[in-house]
Amino acid sequence: MIDLQRASRMVTHMTARVKKRIIRAGGWGLAKRLIKPIPIIGSIVAVGLAGYEIKKKGLLPGALHVGLDVTPVVGTAKNVVEIFTGDWIPDRPRKNSELSKRVSTDEH
């Protein structure tokens, strides 16, 4: 016989964990978007994330993205606009091997 209270607690616990993960991931993205327009702190964050941005966008687009972010007035204006419009410099497409790895790990 199924213990409904126990099953309900398990579902509630699992839902809470998923919500925390979503909030944590979304919260970090939102925090980056809000911190980057702040003049000095935003430049420090942009330099700290330079490797990640270059890997995500490619060498030249990533370097351009970081260069614009670090430039004081231009970076602030760009980041304020990007809060509402999204990235001006798009990420490069994912490789098939990365996609197949993600699909194969999700299935198990």
Sequence and secondary structure as in RCSB ss.txt:
>XXXX:A:sequence
MIDLQRASRMVTHMTARVKKRIIRAGGWGLAKRLIKPIPIIGSIVAVGLAGYEIKKKGLLPGALHVGLDVTPVVG
TAKNVVEIFTGDWIPDRPRKNSELSKRVSTDEH
>XXXX:A:secstr
   HHHHHHHHHHHHHHHHHHHHHHHHHHHHHHHHTTSHHHHHHHHHHTHHHHHHHH HHHHHHHHHHHHSHHHH
HHHHHHHHHH  SS      HHHHHHHHHHHH 
